[in-house]
Amino acid sequence: MVILDLFSGAGGLSEGFFREGANFVGHVEADTYACDTLRTRTAYWNLKNENRLYIYYNYLLKKISRDELWKEANIIDSNDVINSTISDETFDDITEKVKSNLKKKKLKKIDVIIGGPPCQAYSIVGRARMKESVSCDPRNLLYQYYVRFLEKFKPKMFVFENVPGLKTAGGGQYFQDLKKALDNAGYHIELNELIASDYGVLQNRKRIIIIGWRKDKRRRYYEYPKFEKITNIYLVQNVLDDLPKTKPDNIIEGKGKYRTKTNQYLQMSKIREEGFDILTQHETRMHNDRDLEIYKIAITKWNKEKKRLCYKELSKEREDLITHKNTHSFTNRFNVIKANEPVSHTILAHIAMDGHYYIHPDINQLRSLSVREAARLQSFPDDFYFEGPRTSQFRQIGNAVPPKMAEQIAKGIKEILKK
């Protein structure tokens, strides 16, 4: 499969396609830190294909610099990752770089375009926070550039992912406009709402996945892929068990740091393969004393009563901990990760702001999730390294398509292309 990846983020969707042997001719992303993450992950796959992963592991162990890693993996002079916003001004330049990559790799054409515009403008939560002001948000129109890339490269298929709110944003008009644009571009489409927990991810994350087929392809192509579902027999605790216990404002990295061997879930999901022993980015944020007291109450309430702590009820126990007068607006401010449940609540980009919605269930640790724990709940493997400051790392994780879910999507697309 020859793939062009638009609005790539940190590469959760592309990770699934990498696993299925995809050949990428471009990852286009506006965020600089996410682009660095994409370059580092591309270095991983390049070195893996050359049986030289020891170089990548040396980077994880801080034995070599990032520039040395990228040089060894032929990343520095590559245009595989294109750090650019997509606009009228940049469209031609991006397409020329993609064409150059096709020529350089001796490939004739693109088989599949994947990706989805930033979803905050379409998300129900985002619309609520912005009081429906998204009608003025230029991000709503980014799908038009996605369509232009389809018109330019005419791939056999495309995968367009977004949040379920895409269907109702703007009273449903944005979605109608999108369908019309895709039809005019020459593509037949089908869509489904997928839940990550059906595909090996211990998280109740929902995504709209639109699959498109070029209309000149045979009609038997026009069938939504039967993405293979994975029966969940695991608990969220299986994601966290082997990681070392820690405390707020701390980082644990290096070899020999895991508490236990890997487990069945971590191997099945490819989060931590048998024998892998390099822990990175098990880094926690700092919390003030007031927040830690609230965390203690929230964890106790969940462990004893299986109930969430409502902010407005906090005054009954500790009025001195209330800092917001409008308690109704902060009803769901604090949430504990439910270790003994089969799925976690959704990891969102808001995790970059604070950890109150992602409190670790162990009262003895009394903290929010580390970067690595959040990445694991999204099914990112432990050898996946997020570049940039911690806030950006959390944002990249929260915005991503879970790689295990993406892998199942990639398998389905690959099977259709074989027909």
Protein Blocks (a to p, Z undefined) as FASTA:
>chain_A
ZZddehklnolmmmmmmmnopacfbdcdfblklmmmmmmmmmmmmmmmnopmmmmmmmmn
opacfklmmmmnommmpckbccddddfklmmmmmmmmmmmmmmnopabdfbdcddddfkl
mpmklmmmnnoplmmpmklmmmmmmmmmmmmnopabdcddddfklmmgghhmmmmmmmmm
mmmnopacddddddfklnopacdbdcdddddddfkbcfklmpccdddddddfbdfklmmm
mpccddehiadedehkafbdcdfklmmnomagghiacdehiacddddfklmmmmmmmmmm
mmmnopacdfklmmmmmmmlpmbfblmlmmmmpccddfkbcbdcdddfklmmpmmlmccf
blklopaddfklmmmmnopafklccedjfklmmmmmmmpccfklmmmmmmmmmmmmmZZ
